[in-house]
Amino acid sequence: MDITPETPWDSTPDVSARIVTAIARIATVLRSGMWEVSTSENLNPAQAEILQLLQHRTRGVRLTWLAKQLSISAASASDSVAALVAKGLVRKARAEDDGRATALHLTQEGERVALRLGYALSFADAAASSLPQEQQVQLLTGLFRLIAQLQKTDRFPELRACLSCRHFEPNKYPGQAVPHHCALVNAPLPISFLRIDCAEHEPTDPASQRRNWESFA
């Protein structure tokens, strides 16, 4: 029986597997960087992430939303929030849209700590900004497309991204170098300006969100 000899590349994982491995390795480095800074602020990683999630959210957020973003139970999220309240970094208030519900906000000190945490990943930002501009746009585009695919699995948490915003008008200028439009600023929206997290974000309806993400996938 003839046996086909292996080539030097036979054991190489698929490109998709290597993409996932690369992202996982990068995530490990980012977590390590955040861990160093959060430890200096006497916070654990979950508490540090909660402060970042609350940053720039002037209307506050619900506990259930935080739990979904962190992919943890509501009980675990509640424990982390209680610790942050005790440290004077988070406060509770009545939700604007429902006086019976509680919304979570950063205190002034929480805002300052969240700002310091933001510098924890400056080394990664510097690495990304060192890439040629064209490669940065290509990488951002690829990541948006990967997120669009992950959205189909219902495992990706809610984002304040352009593609889920009511101000986003996809392909308003078909065939043009800048096809999309932002109604908030009433201007064409280049790919390089698409945001993952926008403070001015206003959710559009679920059907439009799906349509936007599917058109980008």
Phi and psi restraints in degrees (value plus and minus 20) as a CYANA .aco file:
   2 ASP   PHI     -95.5   -55.5
   2 ASP   PSI     117.8   157.8
   3 ILE   PHI    -135.7   -95.7
   3 ILE   PSI     100.7   140.7
   4 THR   PHI     -94.5   -54.5
   4 THR   PSI     101.6   141.6
   5 PRO   PHI     -86.5   -46.5
   5 PRO   PSI     128.0   168.0
   6 GLU   PHI     -92.0   -52.0
   6 GLU   PSI     125.7   165.7
   7 THR   PHI    -111.1   -71.1
   7 THR   PSI     146.3   186.3
   8 PRO   PHI     -81.7   -41.7
   8 PRO   PSI     -36.2     3.8
   9 TRP   PHI    -125.8   -85.8
   9 TRP   PSI     -17.8    22.2
  10 ASP   PHI     -81.8   -41.8
  10 ASP   PSI     -51.4   -11.4
  11 SER   PHI    -112.9   -72.9
  11 SER   PSI     -15.9    24.1
  12 THR   PHI     -91.6   -51.6
  12 THR   PSI     107.5   147.5
  13 PRO   PHI     -82.9   -42.9
  13 PRO   PSI     139.4   179.4
  14 ASP   PHI     -78.8   -38.8
  14 ASP   PSI     135.9   175.9
  15 VAL   PHI     -76.6   -36.6
  15 VAL   PSI     -62.0   -22.0
  16 SER   PHI     -79.7   -39.7
  16 SER   PSI     -60.4   -20.4
  17 ALA   PHI     -86.1   -46.1
  17 ALA   PSI     -57.5   -17.5
  18 ARG   PHI     -92.1   -52.1
  18 ARG   PSI     -50.8   -10.8
  19 ILE   PHI     -83.1   -43.1
  19 ILE   PSI     -66.6   -26.6
  20 VAL   PHI     -83.2   -43.2
  20 VAL   PSI     -61.1   -21.1
  21 THR   PHI     -82.0   -42.0
  21 THR   PSI     -63.4   -23.4
  22 ALA   PHI     -82.6   -42.6
  22 ALA   PSI     -64.5   -24.5
  23 ILE   PHI     -83.6   -43.6
  23 ILE   PSI     -60.7   -20.7
  24 ALA   PHI     -83.4   -43.4
  24 ALA   PSI     -61.1   -21.1
  25 ARG   PHI     -85.6   -45.6
  25 ARG   PSI     -61.9   -21.9
  26 ILE   PHI     -82.8   -42.8
  26 ILE   PSI     -62.2   -22.2
  27 ALA   PHI     -80.4   -40.4
  27 ALA   PSI     -58.1   -18.1
  28 THR   PHI     -82.5   -42.5
  28 THR   PSI     -63.3   -23.3
  29 VAL   PHI     -84.7   -44.7
  29 VAL   PSI     -61.5   -21.5
  30 LEU   PHI     -85.7   -45.7
  30 LEU   PSI     -61.0   -21.0
  31 ARG   PHI     -82.8   -42.8
  31 ARG   PSI     -59.1   -19.1
  32 SER   PHI     -83.0   -43.0
  32 SER   PSI     -63.8   -23.8
  33 GLY   PHI     -83.2   -43.2
  33 GLY   PSI     -61.6   -21.6
  34 MET   PHI     -87.9   -47.9
  34 MET   PSI     -56.5   -16.5
  35 TRP   PHI     -80.4   -40.4
  35 TRP   PSI     -62.8   -22.8
  36 GLU   PHI     -80.0   -40.0
  36 GLU   PSI     -65.9   -25.9
  37 VAL   PHI     -93.6   -53.6
  37 VAL   PSI     -61.3   -21.3
  38 SER   PHI     -84.4   -44.4
  38 SER   PSI     -55.5   -15.5
  39 THR   PHI     -82.9   -42.9
  39 THR   PSI     -60.3   -20.3
  40 SER   PHI     -86.4   -46.4
  40 SER   PSI     -42.0    -2.0
  41 GLU   PHI    -115.3   -75.3
  41 GLU   PSI     -12.1    27.9
  42 ASN   PHI      41.3    81.3
  42 ASN   PSI      22.2    62.2
  43 LEU   PHI    -145.7  -105.7
  43 LEU   PSI     130.0   170.0
  44 ASN   PHI    -111.3   -71.3
  44 ASN   PSI     147.7   187.7
  45 PRO   PHI     -75.6   -35.6
  45 PRO   PSI     -59.8   -19.8
  46 ALA   PHI     -84.6   -44.6
  46 ALA   PSI     -61.9   -21.9
  47 GLN   PHI     -85.0   -45.0
  47 GLN   PSI     -60.2   -20.2
  48 ALA   PHI     -83.7   -43.7
  48 ALA   PSI     -61.0   -21.0
  49 GLU   PHI     -87.9   -47.9
  49 GLU   PSI     -56.2   -16.2
  50 ILE   PHI     -82.2   -42.2
  50 ILE   PSI     -63.4   -23.4
  51 LEU   PHI     -80.1   -40.1
  51 LEU   PSI     -60.3   -20.3
  52 GLN   PHI     -88.7   -48.7
  52 GLN   PSI     -56.7   -16.7
  53 LEU   PHI     -87.8   -47.8
  53 LEU   PSI     -52.7   -12.7
  54 LEU   PHI     -99.3   -59.3
  54 LEU   PSI     -38.5     1.5
  55 GLN   PHI     -82.1   -42.1
  55 GLN   PSI     115.1   155.1
  56 HIS   PHI      47.3    87.3
  56 HIS   PSI      -3.7    36.3
  57 ARG   PHI    -129.2   -89.2
  57 ARG   PSI      61.8   101.8
  58 THR   PHI     -85.7   -45.7
  58 THR   PSI     -43.6    -3.6
  59 ARG   PHI    -104.6   -64.6
  59 ARG   PSI     -25.0    15.0
  60 GLY   PHI      57.9    97.9
  60 GLY   PSI     150.4   190.4
  61 VAL   PHI    -155.7  -115.7
  61 VAL   PSI     140.1   180.1
  62 ARG   PHI    -107.8   -67.8
  62 ARG   PSI     135.7   175.7
  63 LEU   PHI     -81.0   -41.0
  63 LEU   PSI     -60.2   -20.2
  64 THR   PHI     -82.6   -42.6
  64 THR   PSI     -55.8   -15.8
  65 TRP   PHI     -85.4   -45.4
  65 TRP   PSI     -63.5   -23.5
  66 LEU   PHI     -79.7   -39.7
  66 LEU   PSI     -64.3   -24.3
  67 ALA   PHI     -79.9   -39.9
  67 ALA   PSI     -61.5   -21.5
  68 LYS   PHI     -85.8   -45.8
  68 LYS   PSI     -60.9   -20.9
  69 GLN   PHI     -83.4   -43.4
  69 GLN   PSI     -56.4   -16.4
  70 LEU   PHI    -110.2   -70.2
  70 LEU   PSI     -26.9    13.1
  71 SER   PHI      36.8    76.8
  71 SER   PSI      24.8    64.8
  72 ILE   PHI    -149.6  -109.6
  72 ILE   PSI     150.7   190.7
  73 SER   PHI     -92.9   -52.9
  73 SER   PSI     138.3   178.3
  74 ALA   PHI     -82.0   -42.0
  74 ALA   PSI     -53.9   -13.9
  75 ALA   PHI     -85.0   -45.0
  75 ALA   PSI     -63.4   -23.4
  76 SER   PHI     -85.7   -45.7
  76 SER   PSI     -61.6   -21.6
  77 ALA   PHI     -82.5   -42.5
  77 ALA   PSI     -59.7   -19.7
  78 SER   PHI     -82.6   -42.6
  78 SER   PSI     -60.2   -20.2
  79 ASP   PHI     -82.9   -42.9
  79 ASP   PSI     -63.5   -23.5
  80 SER   PHI     -86.0   -46.0
  80 SER   PSI     -61.6   -21.6
  81 VAL   PHI     -84.4   -44.4
  81 VAL   PSI     -61.8   -21.8
  82 ALA   PHI     -79.3   -39.3
  82 ALA   PSI     -59.7   -19.7
  83 ALA   PHI     -85.9   -45.9
  83 ALA   PSI     -58.9   -18.9
  84 LEU   PHI     -90.4   -50.4
  84 LEU   PSI     -55.4   -15.4
  85 VAL   PHI     -84.4   -44.4
  85 VAL   PSI     -62.4   -22.4
  86 ALA   PHI     -83.2   -43.2
  86 ALA   PSI     -50.9   -10.9
  87 LYS   PHI    -104.4   -64.4
  87 LYS   PSI     -22.5    17.5
  88 GLY   PHI      57.2    97.2
  88 GLY   PSI       1.4    41.4
  89 LEU   PHI    -121.3   -81.3
  89 LEU   PSI     -40.9    -0.9
  90 VAL   PHI    -151.9  -111.9
  90 VAL   PSI     123.7   163.7
  91 ARG   PHI    -147.2  -107.2
  91 ARG   PSI     136.2   176.2
  92 LYS   PHI    -127.9   -87.9
  92 LYS   PSI     123.9   163.9
  93 ALA   PHI    -168.9  -128.9
  93 ALA   PSI     148.3   188.3
  94 ARG   PHI     -90.0   -50.0
  94 ARG   PSI     118.7   158.7
  95 ALA   PHI     -88.4   -48.4
  95 ALA   PSI     120.7   160.7
  96 GLU   PHI     -82.9   -42.9
  96 GLU   PSI     -54.5   -14.5
  97 ASP   PHI    -112.1   -72.1
  97 ASP   PSI     -26.6    13.4
  98 ASP   PHI    -178.6  -138.6
  98 ASP   PSI      84.7   124.7
  99 GLY   PHI     -83.4   -43.4
  99 GLY   PSI     -35.4     4.6
 100 ARG   PHI    -106.0   -66.0
 100 ARG   PSI     -35.2     4.8
 101 ALA   PHI    -117.8   -77.8
 101 ALA   PSI     141.3   181.3
 102 THR   PHI    -128.9   -88.9
 102 THR   PSI     114.4   154.4
 103 ALA   PHI    -133.8   -93.8
 103 ALA   PSI     126.3   166.3
 104 LEU   PHI    -124.3   -84.3
 104 LEU   PSI     115.3   155.3
 105 HIS   PHI    -152.9  -112.9
 105 HIS   PSI     137.5   177.5
 106 LEU   PHI    -100.3   -60.3
 106 LEU   PSI     122.8   162.8
 107 THR   PHI    -100.4   -60.4
 107 THR   PSI     156.2   196.2
 108 GLN   PHI     -80.8   -40.8
 108 GLN   PSI     -61.8   -21.8
 109 GLU   PHI     -86.6   -46.6
 109 GLU   PSI     -57.0   -17.0
 110 GLY   PHI     -81.5   -41.5
 110 GLY   PSI     -58.5   -18.5
 111 GLU   PHI     -81.7   -41.7
 111 GLU   PSI     -62.3   -22.3
 112 ARG   PHI     -86.5   -46.5
 112 ARG   PSI     -61.1   -21.1
 113 VAL   PHI     -86.8   -46.8
 113 VAL   PSI     -62.6   -22.6
 114 ALA   PHI     -80.7   -40.7
 114 ALA   PSI     -57.6   -17.6
 115 LEU   PHI     -84.3   -44.3
 115 LEU   PSI     -62.1   -22.1
 116 ARG   PHI     -85.9   -45.9
 116 ARG   PSI     -57.6   -17.6
 117 LEU   PHI     -82.5   -42.5
 117 LEU   PSI     -52.0   -12.0
 118 GLY   PHI     -81.7   -41.7
 118 GLY   PSI     -46.0    -6.0
 119 TYR   PHI    -100.8   -60.8
 119 TYR   PSI     -27.0    13.0
 120 ALA   PHI     -82.9   -42.9
 120 ALA   PSI     -50.8   -10.8
 121 LEU   PHI    -125.7   -85.7
 121 LEU   PSI       1.6    41.6
 122 SER   PHI     -82.2   -42.2
 122 SER   PSI     -48.9    -8.9
 123 PHE   PHI     -85.5   -45.5
 123 PHE   PSI     -56.0   -16.0
 124 ALA   PHI     -92.7   -52.7
 124 ALA   PSI     -58.4   -18.4
 125 ASP   PHI     -81.9   -41.9
 125 ASP   PSI     -60.8   -20.8
 126 ALA   PHI     -83.8   -43.8
 126 ALA   PSI     -58.8   -18.8
 127 ALA   PHI     -85.3   -45.3
 127 ALA   PSI     -63.5   -23.5
 128 ALA   PHI     -86.5   -46.5
 128 ALA   PSI     -59.8   -19.8
 129 SER   PHI     -91.4   -51.4
 129 SER   PSI     -36.1     3.9
 130 SER   PHI     -97.5   -57.5
 130 SER   PSI     -34.0     6.0
 131 LEU   PHI     -92.3   -52.3
 131 LEU   PSI     129.8   169.8
 132 PRO   PHI     -76.1   -36.1
 132 PRO   PSI     127.2   167.2
 133 GLN   PHI     -75.3   -35.3
 133 GLN   PSI     -60.0   -20.0
 134 GLU   PHI     -83.1   -43.1
 134 GLU   PSI     -60.3   -20.3
 135 GLN   PHI     -88.2   -48.2
 135 GLN   PSI     -55.9   -15.9
 136 GLN   PHI     -80.8   -40.8
 136 GLN   PSI     -64.1   -24.1
 137 VAL   PHI     -86.4   -46.4
 137 VAL   PSI     -60.8   -20.8
 138 GLN   PHI     -83.0   -43.0
 138 GLN   PSI     -62.2   -22.2
 139 LEU   PHI     -86.2   -46.2
 139 LEU   PSI     -63.3   -23.3
 140 LEU   PHI     -81.5   -41.5
 140 LEU   PSI     -63.2   -23.2
 141 THR   PHI     -81.5   -41.5
 141 THR   PSI     -64.5   -24.5
 142 GLY   PHI     -82.7   -42.7
 142 GLY   PSI     -58.8   -18.8
 143 LEU   PHI     -88.1   -48.1
 143 LEU   PSI     -59.0   -19.0
 144 PHE   PHI     -82.6   -42.6
 144 PHE   PSI     -59.5   -19.5
 145 ARG   PHI     -88.8   -48.8
 145 ARG   PSI     -56.6   -16.6
 146 LEU   PHI     -85.3   -45.3
 146 LEU   PSI     -63.3   -23.3
 147 ILE   PHI     -80.7   -40.7
 147 ILE   PSI     -60.0   -20.0
 148 ALA   PHI     -79.2   -39.2
 148 ALA   PSI     -59.7   -19.7
 149 GLN   PHI     -89.0   -49.0
 149 GLN   PSI     -61.4   -21.4
 150 LEU   PHI     -85.8   -45.8
 150 LEU   PSI     -49.8    -9.8
 151 GLN   PHI     -79.3   -39.3
 151 GLN   PSI     -49.5    -9.5
 152 LYS   PHI     -88.8   -48.8
 152 LYS   PSI     -39.6     0.4
 153 THR   PHI    -109.2   -69.2
 153 THR   PSI     -26.9    13.1
 154 ASP   PHI      41.8    81.8
 154 ASP   PSI       1.0    41.0
 155 ARG   PHI    -124.8   -84.8
 155 ARG   PSI     -27.3    12.7
 156 PHE   PHI    -115.5   -75.5
 156 PHE   PSI     108.7   148.7
 157 PRO   PHI     -88.4   -48.4
 157 PRO   PSI     143.1   183.1
 158 GLU   PHI     -79.8   -39.8
 158 GLU   PSI     119.9   159.9
 159 LEU   PHI    -142.4  -102.4
 159 LEU   PSI     132.3   172.3
 160 ARG   PHI    -113.5   -73.5
 160 ARG   PSI      32.9    72.9
 161 ALA   PHI    -110.1   -70.1
 161 ALA   PSI     138.6   178.6
 162 CYS   PHI     -74.8   -34.8
 162 CYS   PSI     -60.0   -20.0
 163 LEU   PHI     -89.6   -49.6
 163 LEU   PSI     -33.7     6.3
 164 SER   PHI    -130.8   -90.8
 164 SER   PSI      -3.9    36.1
 165 CYS   PHI    -124.3   -84.3
 165 CYS   PSI     124.7   164.7
 166 ARG   PHI     -91.1   -51.1
 166 ARG   PSI     -36.5     3.5
 167 HIS   PHI    -102.8   -62.8
 167 HIS   PSI     -32.3     7.7
 168 PHE   PHI    -101.2   -61.2
 168 PHE   PSI     106.0   146.0
 169 GLU   PHI    -138.8   -98.8
 169 GLU   PSI      77.9   117.9
 170 PRO   PHI     -92.2   -52.2
 170 PRO   PSI     120.0   160.0
 171 ASN   PHI      31.3    71.3
 171 ASN   PSI      21.4    61.4
 172 LYS   PHI     -89.0   -49.0
 172 LYS   PSI     -46.3    -6.3
 173 TYR   PHI    -141.9  -101.9
 173 TYR   PSI      50.8    90.8
 174 PRO   PHI     -78.8   -38.8
 174 PRO   PSI     118.5   158.5
 175 GLY   PHI      62.5   102.5
 175 GLY   PSI     -24.9    15.1
 176 GLN   PHI    -111.1   -71.1
 176 GLN   PSI     140.5   180.5
 177 ALA   PHI     -83.7   -43.7
 177 ALA   PSI     -50.9   -10.9
 178 VAL   PHI    -139.1   -99.1
 178 VAL   PSI      72.5   112.5
 179 PRO   PHI    -102.3   -62.3
 179 PRO   PSI     -43.9    -3.9
 180 HIS   PHI    -117.0   -77.0
 180 HIS   PSI     147.5   187.5
 181 HIS   PHI    -160.2  -120.2
 181 HIS   PSI     123.1   163.1
 182 CYS   PHI    -130.2   -90.2
 182 CYS   PSI      94.6   134.6
 183 ALA   PHI     -92.0   -52.0
 183 ALA   PSI     -42.9    -2.9
 184 LEU   PHI     -83.2   -43.2
 184 LEU   PSI     -63.9   -23.9
 185 VAL   PHI    -122.8   -82.8
 185 VAL   PSI     -22.0    18.0
 186 ASN   PHI      33.4    73.4
 186 ASN   PSI      36.9    76.9
 187 ALA   PHI    -172.1  -132.1
 187 ALA   PSI     133.1   173.1
 188 PRO   PHI     -77.1   -37.1
 188 PRO   PSI     126.6   166.6
 189 LEU   PHI    -136.7   -96.7
 189 LEU   PSI      81.2   121.2
 190 PRO   PHI     -85.5   -45.5
 190 PRO   PSI     134.3   174.3
 191 ILE   PHI     -75.1   -35.1
 191 ILE   PSI     -58.7   -18.7
 192 SER   PHI     -86.6   -46.6
 192 SER   PSI     -32.5     7.5
 193 PHE   PHI    -125.0   -85.0
 193 PHE   PSI     -19.8    20.2
 194 LEU   PHI     -81.9   -41.9
 194 LEU   PSI     115.7   155.7
 195 ARG   PHI    -128.3   -88.3
 195 ARG   PSI     123.2   163.2
 196 ILE   PHI    -102.9   -62.9
 196 ILE   PSI     -55.9   -15.9
 197 ASP   PHI    -159.7  -119.7
 197 ASP   PSI      91.6   131.6
 198 CYS   PHI    -140.2  -100.2
 198 CYS   PSI     108.0   148.0
 199 ALA   PHI     -86.7   -46.7
 199 ALA   PSI     -44.4    -4.4
 200 GLU   PHI    -110.9   -70.9
 200 GLU   PSI     -12.2    27.8
 201 HIS   PHI     -81.6   -41.6
 201 HIS   PSI     115.1   155.1
 202 GLU   PHI    -149.7  -109.7
 202 GLU   PSI      96.1   136.1
 203 PRO   PHI     -78.5   -38.5
 203 PRO   PSI     118.2   158.2
 204 THR   PHI    -111.8   -71.8
 204 THR   PSI     158.2   198.2
 205 ASP   PHI     -90.7   -50.7
 205 ASP   PSI     134.7   174.7
 206 PRO   PHI     -75.2   -35.2
 206 PRO   PSI     -58.9   -18.9
 207 ALA   PHI     -84.0   -44.0
 207 ALA   PSI     -62.7   -22.7
 208 SER   PHI     -86.3   -46.3
 208 SER   PSI     -58.7   -18.7
 209 GLN   PHI     -79.7   -39.7
 209 GLN   PSI     -68.5   -28.5
 210 ARG   PHI     -80.4   -40.4
 210 ARG   PSI     -63.0   -23.0
 211 ARG   PHI     -82.8   -42.8
 211 ARG   PSI     -62.8   -22.8
 212 ASN   PHI     -83.4   -43.4
 212 ASN   PSI     -68.2   -28.2
 213 TRP   PHI     -85.6   -45.6
 213 TRP   PSI     -59.2   -19.2
 214 GLU   PHI     -86.9   -46.9
 214 GLU   PSI     -55.5   -15.5
 215 SER   PHI     -89.6   -49.6
 215 SER   PSI     -43.0    -3.0
 216 PHE   PHI    -111.1   -71.1
 216 PHE   PSI     -40.9    -0.9
